[in-house]
Amino acid sequence: MGTDKVRVAILGGGGIIGAHLPGFLRAADKCQVVVVAEPHAERHAAIRNLAGFEVPIVGDYREALAMAEVDAVDIVLPHHLHLPATLAAAKAGKHVLVEKVMARNIWECDQMIAACDAAGVTLTVCHDRRYHGEWMALKQVIDSGVLGEIFFWKLDHNQDVTMPPGSWAHWRDGIGGGAIMSCLTHQIDGLRWYGGEVDSVVCMTGARPERMQGEFLGVVTARMKSGAIAELSINWWTRSNRGENRLWYEMVQVCGTRGEAYRVDGRGTFVRLHGPADEAALATYGRAALDGFVPVPAGSWGGHERCIAEWTAMLRGEPAAILTSGRECRGTVEVAEAAYRSMESGRRISLPIRPRRWKPVGMPAELTGLTVTRGPKYHVDRGAGDR
């Protein structure tokens, strides 16, 4: 593609486009959004306010894929459309960026990977936490080895979310299950990035049909291949992430034999050393880290912004740190799918698991069409969250 600007079509014009479009605008020296596909006219004004009035809007994403001036697509469609949209984009010869979660199960992930490989186009997933400044700062602490042998991980996600039946995300067929596949995959992906691969999982969930068809609550316990234990939880019926004396929207904690560290949204990334510590660790974090947690400097950039910048750089043939290829992010979907199999069977599930086709459980026909795009994903308290 050389040094020309990457010409991008955004497929879908609902809520999450508000996180993606600013990233493209900040990378305007490397890319240009040339079209947005969104069939619902009531969303067009908001799209134009973000993208600019000169960017055309078409009603069907396949119109955008047929445009010769489009080099690559950013798929921000409902989860059940990630597979067909990616297959169509690959067939049209377009590079693909797809919003997390990659797909509803690993069978769909495998079809997406195979189609892009066959077409000679790239497949990248916007798992934005890997590109977020504070999450990256915690990664640097972990990779430095100052924490010693890591034996425990804890990752939480808290929001107050209700999905009405008129939303695709209310339905298991639309979202790929429930809260675990939709948003605990942030924590699963972070865990894999920080601590390596998962060996086995046990899962328990809670469901209330008035909130959504799938689970609104989930707890996953994992044994890592390293031997460490991980606890991951998601609660979509809590307001603990809001207010003056709040807990958190997201939290990551890691404990090792020589230290521990954590990251909490809105507060930052911190580390504490368990003495005696080596001189290199003390030189980096200071002797105060022996007595309590000290802040770790972090970049101020957001994850979507950084992911889009790296993606467009890669497509231009420039040095780029792509942390979330389709092959890499398949493993995140696999852990979530294994958690569901554990919940259904009441047993611990070892990885890897065998791919299975998605088995529909029932979703209104008007929400399943290939031209349906991502609407406001949640009725959600936005407190300290990122949506």
ABEGO torsion letter per residue (X at the ends): XEABBBBBBBBEABAAAAAAAAAAAAAAAABBBABBBBABAAAAAAAAAAAEAABBBBABAAAAAABAABABBBBABBAAAAAAAAAAAAAAGBBBBBBOBABABAAAAAAAAAAAAAAGBBBBBBBAAAABAAAAAAAAAAAAGAAEBBABBBBBBBBBBBBBAABAAABAAAAGGBAAAAAAAAAAAAAAAAAEBBABBBBBBBBBAAABABBABBBBBBBBAAGBBBBBBBBABBAAABEAABBBABBBBBBBAAEBBBBBBGAEBBBBBBOBBBAAAAAAAEAAAAABBBBBBBBABBAAAAAAAAAAAAAAGBBBBBABBAAAAAAAAAAAAAAAAAAAAGBBBBOBBBBBBBBBAEBBAAAABAABBBBBABBBBABABAX
